């Protein structure tokens, strides 16, 4: 991601497409935010029987996390910083 520093945001758009979100950087520029959901699989459902013989079932659950990549862009459209969260 460091290689994007000094590039114009239009080059990032051409390579990565439009960001998921855009927010203000507090300095007259903007933060381009790219978010991707990473699916890590599914937990299995469970059948349980309590002491009275009542049967209950829990549904399988999808698991994962959001990967976030942020590019800070100055008022001239030049990327000056980046951050990431998630793997």
Legacy VTK file of the C-alpha trace (Angstrom):
# vtk DataFile Version 3.0
C-alpha trace
ASCII
DATASET POLYDATA
POINTS 87 float
0.000 0.000 0.000
2.965 2.280 0.564
3.542 2.292 -3.193
0.321 4.332 -3.617
1.696 7.288 -1.617
2.326 10.138 -4.063
-0.115 8.741 -6.646
-3.298 10.483 -7.731
-6.539 8.960 -6.463
-7.677 8.457 -10.091
-4.915 5.846 -10.473
-6.191 4.027 -7.381
-9.750 4.125 -8.779
-8.517 2.625 -12.051
-6.800 -0.218 -10.216
-9.102 -0.890 -7.240
-12.400 0.564 -8.476
-14.522 2.990 -6.468
-14.174 2.896 -2.673
-16.883 1.469 -0.425
-17.056 4.768 1.468
-15.484 8.221 1.424
-15.117 10.428 4.482
-13.465 13.742 5.377
-9.835 13.644 6.562
-10.254 16.840 8.620
-7.607 18.659 6.557
-9.566 19.552 3.421
-8.998 16.167 1.804
-10.728 12.836 2.050
-10.270 9.236 3.143
-11.071 6.566 0.569
-12.239 3.443 2.395
-12.244 0.004 0.806
-14.015 -2.711 2.798
-14.194 -6.410 2.014
-15.922 -9.142 4.001
-13.629 -12.127 4.562
-15.595 -15.343 5.020
-13.835 -17.659 7.467
-16.385 -20.445 7.293
-19.353 -21.631 9.226
-19.875 -23.103 12.665
-22.057 -26.177 12.745
-25.506 -26.220 14.282
-26.070 -28.180 17.464
-28.852 -30.358 18.786
-29.245 -30.180 22.558
-31.435 -32.065 24.974
-32.033 -30.582 28.421
-32.688 -32.521 31.647
-36.439 -32.663 30.859
-35.855 -34.213 27.464
-36.686 -31.019 25.547
-34.767 -30.877 22.289
-33.447 -27.576 20.973
-31.428 -26.751 17.893
-29.009 -23.912 17.204
-28.562 -22.874 13.596
-25.188 -22.860 11.865
-23.515 -19.442 12.047
-21.487 -17.744 9.343
-18.161 -16.389 10.618
-15.822 -13.777 9.202
-14.555 -10.232 9.523
-14.304 -7.004 7.553
-10.947 -6.115 5.973
-10.511 -2.346 5.690
-7.997 -0.412 3.586
-7.925 3.393 3.894
-6.142 5.881 1.666
-5.779 9.490 2.804
-5.973 11.937 -0.084
-5.079 15.642 0.035
-7.152 18.428 -1.543
-5.242 17.951 -4.827
-6.179 14.283 -5.042
-2.730 12.973 -4.052
-2.508 10.010 -1.672
-0.375 10.979 1.333
-1.026 8.208 3.880
-2.651 4.810 4.256
-3.961 2.520 7.024
-5.389 -0.957 7.182
-7.409 -3.090 9.601
-7.921 -6.829 9.299
-5.738 -9.295 7.467
LINES 1 88
87 0 1 2 3 4 5 6 7 8 9 10 11 12 13 14 15 16 17 18 19 20 21 22 23 24 25 26 27 28 29 30 31 32 33 34 35 36 37 38 39 40 41 42 43 44 45 46 47 48 49 50 51 52 53 54 55 56 57 58 59 60 61 62 63 64 65 66 67 68 69 70 71 72 73 74 75 76 77 78 79 80 81 82 83 84 85 86
